[in-house]
């Protein structure tokens, strides 16, 4: 197949394997590129090829995997190329706003004070800055239901831990670079932890296991340890 069908317009289509194609829609992490990714995924959903098995959006690209016994790279490449021609026609539905309660600091946020010191602000100011921003789910990955949330205030950007923790409790909220995230399950991780939510971010028993999905908007709001415990009991 043609390896770079849309270079002149900033798009690129290239084989990733004998049964997958990577569609690159930009070269940076930005709201504009994220909107392109959402539009392309919307086109794929509305015009799904029988051979397509999975669609994996990322910051600036979409990986499309397909059944090679039903179609080859040339056919799927041409199909994707035709969809790219229509990307500006797409009108996206309004993004959902998900509000997430967080108990900040203490045992739930062991890195909060360290980030505040690095940022030369008080822990209270860090909580205010983190909870006053609106974040966008750019994609899900790493673990089931783990959302990559972009929109961290530049004043509280912090590097990942040099040595990942071997297990982080489900619901833990952390910062790494300009991203924030919520651990949906107990997993290892290197985000700097600032709090924890009582919400079940991922529950395989639900019809839609992941609370957050691609394109959602997210806002955090502080709750007390007492409110945290009450909401935990309510979610059991």
C-alpha positions in Angstrom: 0.0 0.0 0.0 1.0 3.6 -0.3 2.9 4.4 2.9 2.1 8.2 3.1 -1.1 8.9 1.3 -1.8 12.3 3.0 1.6 13.8 3.8 0.7 17.1 2.0 -2.3 17.6 4.3 -0.6 16.5 7.5 -2.0 13.0 7.5 -0.1 9.8 7.0 -1.2 6.2 6.5 1.4 3.5 7.0 1.4 -0.3 7.7 2.1 -1.2 11.3 2.1 -5.0 10.7 0.5 -7.4 8.2 -2.9 -6.9 9.9 -2.8 -3.2 11.2 -2.4 0.3 9.8 -1.4 3.4 11.7 -3.2 6.6 10.7 -1.2 9.7 11.9 -3.3 12.8 12.1 -0.8 15.3 13.5 2.6 15.7 15.2 1.7 17.2 18.6 -0.6 16.8 21.6 -3.2 19.5 21.2 -7.0 20.0 21.3 -7.0 20.5 17.5 -5.3 17.2 16.8 -7.5 15.5 19.4 -10.6 16.7 17.6 -9.2 15.3 14.4 -8.6 11.9 16.1 -12.2 12.0 17.5 -13.6 12.9 14.0 -11.7 10.1 12.3 -12.9 7.5 14.9 -16.5 8.8 14.5 -16.2 8.2 10.7 -14.8 4.7 11.4 -17.7 3.9 13.7 -20.3 5.2 11.2 -18.7 3.4 8.2 -17.1 0.3 9.8 -15.5 -2.1 7.4 -16.4 -5.8 8.0 -12.7 -6.7 8.3 -11.9 -4.1 11.0 -11.4 -5.7 14.4 -10.2 -2.9 16.7 -9.7 0.9 16.6 -7.1 2.3 19.0 -6.9 6.1 19.3 -3.9 7.8 20.8 -2.7 11.4 21.1 -2.3 12.1 17.4 -2.9 8.8 15.7 -5.3 5.9 15.3 -4.2 2.3 15.0 -6.6 0.2 13.0 -6.3 -3.6 13.2 -8.1 -5.9 10.8 -8.7 -9.6 9.9 -6.1 -10.3 7.2 -8.2 -13.3 5.9 -11.0 -10.8 5.0 -9.0 -8.0 3.5 -5.4 -7.0 2.7 -3.4 -3.9 3.5 -4.2 -2.3 0.1 -7.9 -2.6 0.6 -7.9 -1.3 4.2 -5.5 1.4 3.3 -7.8 2.6 0.5 -10.8 2.5 2.8 -9.0 4.6 5.4 -7.7 7.0 2.8 -11.3 7.5 1.5 -12.5 8.3 5.1 -9.7 10.8 5.6 -11.1 12.8 2.6 -14.3 13.2 4.6 -12.9 14.1 8.0 -14.0 17.8 7.9 -17.6 16.8 7.3 -18.0 15.2 10.7 -19.9 17.0 13.4 -19.0 15.5 16.8 -21.6 15.0 19.5 -21.1 17.1 22.6 -18.6 15.6 25.0 -19.8 14.3 28.3 -18.8 16.1 31.5 -17.8 13.6 34.3 -17.3 15.1 37.8 -15.0 13.1 40.0 -14.8 13.5 43.8 -11.2 13.3 45.2 -10.0 13.1 48.8 -6.7 14.9 48.4 -3.5 14.5 50.5 -2.8 12.3 53.5 -2.6 8.6 53.0 -4.4 9.0 49.7 -2.0 11.5 48.3 1.5 10.8 49.6 3.1 13.0 46.9 0.9 16.0 47.2 3.2 18.0 49.6 6.3 17.2 47.5 4.7 18.5 44.3 3.6 21.6 46.2 7.2 22.2 47.4 8.5 21.7 43.9 5.9 24.2 42.6 6.6 26.6 45.4 3.0 26.7 46.4 0.9 25.5 49.4 -0.8 22.1 49.3 -4.1 23.9 49.4 -3.2 25.9 46.3 -2.2 22.7 44.5 -5.6 21.2 45.3 -7.3 24.3 44.1 -5.4 24.3 40.8 -5.9 20.6 40.2 -9.6 20.8 40.9 -10.3 24.0 39.0 -9.0 22.7 35.6 -11.1 20.8 33.1 -9.4 17.8 31.6 -10.0 15.9 28.4 -9.8 12.1 27.9 -7.4 11.8 25.0 -7.5 8.0 25.0 -7.6 4.9 27.2 -4.6 2.6 27.7 -2.0 1.1 30.0 -4.7 -0.7 32.0 -8.5 -1.3 31.5 -10.2 2.0 32.0 -7.1 4.1 32.5 -7.8 7.5 30.9 -5.0 9.8 29.8 -6.2 13.2 30.9 -4.7 16.3 29.5 -5.1 19.8 31.0 -2.9 20.0 34.1 -2.2 23.6 35.1 1.5 24.4 34.2 2.1 25.5 37.7 1.7 21.9 39.1 3.4 19.9 36.3 5.6 17.2 37.9 7.8 14.4 36.6 7.0 10.8 37.0 8.6 8.9 39.9 12.0 7.6 39.0 11.1 4.2 40.5 7.5 3.1 40.0 5.5 1.9 43.0 4.8 -1.9 42.8 1.1 -1.5 43.5 -1.1 1.6 43.6 -4.7 1.3 45.0 -7.6 1.6 42.6 -9.0 5.2 42.5 -5.7 6.8 43.1 -5.3 10.2 41.3 -1.8 11.3 40.2 0.2 13.7 38.1 2.9 12.9 35.6 4.1 15.8 33.4 1.2 17.7 32.0 -1.2 14.8 32.5 -3.3 13.6 35.3 -4.8 10.2 35.7 -6.9 7.8 37.8 -5.7 4.3 38.4 -8.8 2.1 37.7 -7.4 -1.0 39.2 -4.6 -1.9 41.7 -1.5 -1.8 39.4 2.2 -0.7 39.5 2.6 2.9 38.4 4.8 6.0 38.4 2.3 8.9 38.7 2.9 11.1 41.7 -0.2 10.5 43.9 -2.2 13.5 45.1 -5.5 11.9 46.2 -8.0 9.1 45.7 -11.6 8.9 44.4 -14.3 6.7 45.9 -15.7 6.1 42.4 -15.3 2.8 40.7 -13.5 3.9 37.5 -13.5 0.4 36.1 -16.1 -2.3 36.9 -16.4 -5.4 34.7 -19.9 -6.0 36.0 -21.2 -2.8 34.5 -22.7 -2.8 31.0 -20.0 -0.2 30.2 -17.1 -1.2 32.5 -15.1 2.0 32.1 -16.6 5.1 33.7 -14.5 7.3 31.4 -14.4 7.1 27.7 -12.5 8.7 24.8 -13.4 12.4 24.4 -15.0 12.9 27.8 -14.4 16.1 29.8 -13.5 15.6 33.5 -13.6 17.9 36.5 -12.3 16.9 39.9 -13.7 18.3 43.2 -12.4 17.9 46.7 -14.2 15.8 49.4 -13.3 15.2 53.0 -12.1 11.8 54.4 -15.6 11.4 55.9 -17.3 12.0 52.6 -14.9 9.7 50.9 -15.8 6.9 53.3 -19.5 7.5 52.8 -19.2 7.4 49.0 -17.1 4.2 49.2 -19.8 2.5 51.2 -22.4 3.7 48.7 -20.5 2.3 45.7 -20.1 -1.2 47.2 
